[in-house]
Amino acid sequence: MSPAGSEEEETVVDAPVIFVSVIIPVHDDFQQLKKCLQALEDQTYPKGSYEVVVVDNGSSESIEPVVAGFGQALAVREGRIGSYAARNKGLSLARGEVIAFTDSDCIPEPDWIEGGVARLRGTVGCGLVAGKVEIFFEDPLRPTAVELYESATAFPQRRYVELRKYGATANLFTFKSVFEDVGPFDEGLRSGGDYEWGRRVHSSGYGQVYADDVRVWHPARRSFGQLRGKIVRVAGGHRSSPEPADSSRFKLELLVRLLPPVRGALRVLSNKRLGGIGDRLKVVLVMCLVRYLQVWERLRVRLRGKPEG
């Protein structure tokens, strides 16, 4: 266990360049992967001081022809299905003292590695740095209601760090030694493995930092079908609770979730970044639909014992 973490920054003077391993799980979607790898190829960090480990997790075609076009990247394969198994595979092969995670559809800013390493090294007892995840639209002039909803709700990294004590792996930096201390991701989880791991980091006494200036760009889900896919995955992401579906506690939880998302709706309606009142009302509608679909999926998973797919 490390000493208690602190967000107090320390000055790093003429520190040697540290080797970084960037780990990216991928399942198909090679066009987005190319954009991600190009952004990583164009980093301000010294070329000889980082690698990009791309882990194929059951893609329909080989990723090697795609990865071969980028000098910083290498392709490996993980046969066990699940993004956390893929990340652990990359971790087992990583040469870096610092480990960085992003997703195959993300586009890191040119100074992403440089900024993440600086924040990680510049904070005493730091266990992880979670950077900002900016959402972008396919057509900025005509965003769909779901895209608007995503822009208002997806990846609230600051809240994740400050309130829930973890960071999403779409934009995450840590030391390899932290994994050696607290262990790898839980491969039994389809979703929420970053939360579970981050909580272990926190309980082990490490500090956690949100870095607004360490940024990646993530495409918004565009359709309700895509959004539903995420809801289904999250609902089935955690191991089944021993509580039966007819337990009083589970019933109470569902009843609470059936209440309209009033606070969230008020935040949306007052959010001027979302444009006019029409766009804000669209987001509130999607928010309500998501809320009730989440309730249905939680009930269905509990009754059937397994998620769809």
Secondary structure, 3 states (H helix, E strand, C coil): CCCCCCCCECCCCCCCCCCEEEEEEECCCHHHHHHHHHHHHCCCCCHHHEEEEEEECCCCCCCHHHHCCCCCEEEEECCCCCHHHHHHHHHHHCCCCEEEEECCCCEECCCHHHHHHHHHHCECCEEEEEEEEEEECCCCCCCCHHHHHHHHHCCCHHHHHHHHCCCCCCEEEEEHHHHHHHCCCCCCCCCCHHHHHHHHHHHCCCEEEEEEEEEEEEECCCCHHHHHHHHHHHHCCCCCCCCCCCCHHHHHHHHHHHCCCHHHHHHHHCCHHHCCHHHHHHHHHHHHHHHHHHHHHHHHHHHHCCCCC
